[in-house]
Amino acid sequence: MSAQPNQPHHRGARHGRRRRILRRIDGGIRSVDVAIPRVPASASSRARRDRSPHGWLLTGLAASIASFGVGMFTYDAFSFEQVIFVFFIFLGMAAAAMRPEPIS
């Protein structure tokens, strides 16, 4: 008899854990959805003002990140781990390249 009252509580705890995990996954997907259009737009606008090799770096990073966004619609990008790995490396490089002051 004592096992029955504990079962709904256990299911509720499990359901709450699933909800928290799904919320985190949803937040991660939204952040990638926001990063794909914003980072190339910001990098390309800065690259237009900069005619040095640094501007070409920003142009290449903007094109790479934008092409990942286009490629997500043509194939399942998240099933290939190396594509996601390179995408996040490019995001990190773009973040470092768009710093206001140079890194010394």
C-alpha positions in Angstrom: 0.0 0.0 0.0 2.8 2.5 0.7 4.3 2.0 -2.8 1.2 3.5 -4.5 1.3 7.0 -3.0 5.0 7.3 -3.9 4.6 6.5 -7.6 2.8 9.7 -8.6 5.4 11.8 -6.8 8.2 9.9 -8.5 6.5 10.4 -11.9 6.1 14.1 -11.1 9.8 14.5 -10.3 10.7 12.7 -13.5 8.4 14.9 -15.5 9.8 18.1 -14.0 13.4 16.9 -14.8 12.3 16.3 -18.4 10.8 19.7 -18.6 14.0 21.4 -17.4 16.1 19.4 -19.9 13.8 20.3 -22.7 13.8 23.9 -21.7 17.6 23.9 -21.8 17.6 22.3 -25.2 15.1 24.8 -26.5 17.2 27.6 -25.2 20.3 26.2 -26.9 18.5 25.9 -30.2 17.2 29.4 -29.9 20.6 30.8 -29.2 22.0 29.0 -32.4 19.0 30.4 -34.3 19.9 33.9 -33.1 23.6 33.5 -33.7 23.4 32.4 -37.3 21.9 35.6 -38.7 23.4 38.1 -36.2 27.1 37.1 -36.2 27.5 37.2 -40.0 25.6 40.5 -40.2 27.8 42.1 -37.6 31.0 40.7 -39.0 30.2 41.7 -42.5 29.3 45.3 -41.5 32.6 45.6 -39.7 34.4 44.1 -42.6 33.0 46.7 -45.0 34.6 49.4 -42.9 38.0 47.6 -42.5 40.1 47.2 -45.7 43.0 45.5 -43.9 43.5 41.7 -43.7 41.5 41.8 -40.5 38.5 42.8 -42.7 39.1 39.8 -44.9 39.2 37.6 -41.9 35.8 38.9 -40.8 34.4 38.4 -44.3 35.6 34.8 -44.4 34.1 34.1 -40.9 30.8 35.7 -41.9 30.6 33.7 -45.1 31.4 30.4 -43.2 28.8 31.0 -40.5 26.2 32.0 -43.0 26.9 29.0 -45.1 26.4 26.8 -42.1 22.9 28.4 -41.6 22.0 27.7 -45.2 23.5 24.2 -45.0 21.2 23.4 -42.0 18.2 23.5 -44.3 19.7 21.2 -46.9 21.0 18.4 -44.6 20.9 17.3 -41.0 23.8 19.4 -39.7 23.4 18.3 -36.1 24.0 14.6 -36.9 27.5 15.4 -38.1 29.6 16.2 -35.0 32.6 17.6 -36.9 30.3 20.2 -38.6 29.0 21.5 -35.2 32.5 21.5 -33.8 33.9 23.6 -36.7 30.8 25.9 -36.5 31.5 26.7 -32.8 35.2 27.2 -33.5 34.2 29.8 -36.2 31.8 31.5 -33.7 34.6 31.7 -31.2 37.0 33.1 -33.8 34.4 35.7 -34.9 33.8 36.7 -31.3 37.5 37.2 -30.8 38.0 39.0 -34.1 35.1 41.4 -33.4 36.5 42.6 -30.0 36.7 46.4 -29.7 40.4 46.3 -28.7 43.0 44.0 -30.2 44.1 41.0 -28.1 47.8 41.3 -27.1 
